[in-house]
Amino acid sequence: MIKNIKLKFGRAEGLNPESIAAMPITVFVGPNNSEKSKILTEIQQFCTSGNRNSNNVIIDSIELSSISDDVLDKKIEGVTLKPNPGEAQHPGHIFVGKGPTRHQVPETQFKQALKTPNGLIGHTH
C-alpha cells in the first residue's frame, strides 16, 4: 500500500516538494485540467515498473508500507500459479502472475521485496 507520495509542484529550482500521507482511501479533488488523472497515471506507472520515472511531472517519490507476514503469505498465494504442462520449475522458484502474464521468480527474494518495498525501489528522499 502507498504510505506517502511526495509531489513536485513544477521543475523550477528551489521549489520544495509537498508530502502527502496516503490513507486507505485517498481522494484527489480539483477543477477540470488540474492534473488529477495525470497523478493517477504516474502512480500506475510507478506501481507497474517499481521505479521513479524521470519524466514524471507531478510525483517526486512514493514510499510504500510494508506488509505483515500473514497478509503477505495470502497475497503471494493469491498470485502463485501452477506450472503449465511441460513447464520446468526451478527449485525455490514460484510462478506468479495474473491472466496471461506469468513470471518465474525466486520465492525468497519475491517475499523479501514485498516485505521491504522501499529498499529495492529507485526513488529519491
N, C-alpha and C positions, 0 to 999 in steps of 0.2 A: 504494500500500500504506500502511496505517496505520503511522506511525512512533511515535507517542506518544499516550496517552489520559490526560487529566487528569480525575480523578474528584473530585466534591464529595461529602463524606460528610454531607449534610444541608444545610439552608438557614440554620442559625443563624449569626449574625455571629461572626467570629473563628476559624472552623474553616478550617484550611489544606487546600487540595486535595491529593490524592495523585497523583503522576505514575507511570504505568506505561509502560515501553518495550515496545512490541508486537514480537513475534518473528514469523517467517514462520508459525508455528503458535502461537496463544495459547489457552490453555485456562482457562475460568472454572470453578472448583470451589467448592462450598459446599453447605450443607444446603438442604432444601426451603424455599421462600419467602425466599431470601436475595438475590433480585433478579437472578439470572443471566440469565433471559430478558429482563428489563427493560433491562439494559445492551445486550444484543444488539439489541433493538428500537430503542433510542436510536442505536446505531451505524448500523443500517439506515436510519433516518430521516435521519441526517446525510449518509450516502453518497448517498441519493436526492436530497436537496434541496441539499446543499453548504453548508448553513448550520447554525449552532448554534441549537438550539431553546430559547427561554427557559423552556419548560415542562419541560425535562429535569430529572429527579430525581437522576440519577447522574452523567452526563457534564457536565463543565465545558467542556472543549475537546478537539479532536482535531487532531493535527498529522500531515500526510501526507508521505510520502517522495516525492522527485522521481523521474522515470523516465528512464533513458538513452535517447538518440536512437534506437538500434536497436530497443529494446523498444517505445518509443513509436510508431515507424512501423508495427511489426507489429500493435500494439493498434488503431491508427487504421484500418489496412487491414481488420482483423477486424470492425469495426463500420460501415465505409463501405458504403453501399447504392447501387445503380444507380438512376437516376431511373425512375419509373414512366412508361409510355407517356403522352405528352402533358403531363408534369410539367416545368415550367420550372426550370432550374437556373441560379442567379445566378453570374456569373463569380467565381472564387476561393472558391466555396462547395462543400461536400460534404453529402451526405445521410448521417446516422448514425442508428443505432438497432438494435433487435433485435425480431424479431417484428413485431407491428402498430404499434409505436411508432417513429416516424421524425421527424427534425428536420433542417432545412437550416441549416447553421452555417458561418460564415466559417472556412475551413481554418486560416489562420494563427493566428487567435485561439483556436481549439479546441486546436491544438497547444501554444500558449503557456500556456494554462490548465492543461494536463496536465503541462507541464514545471515550472511553478511553482505547484503547487496551493494552497499556503498564502497566496500573495499575493492570491487572489481570494475567500477564504472568510472569512465574518464570524464569527470566533471571537476569544476574548479570550486574552491572555497572562498 
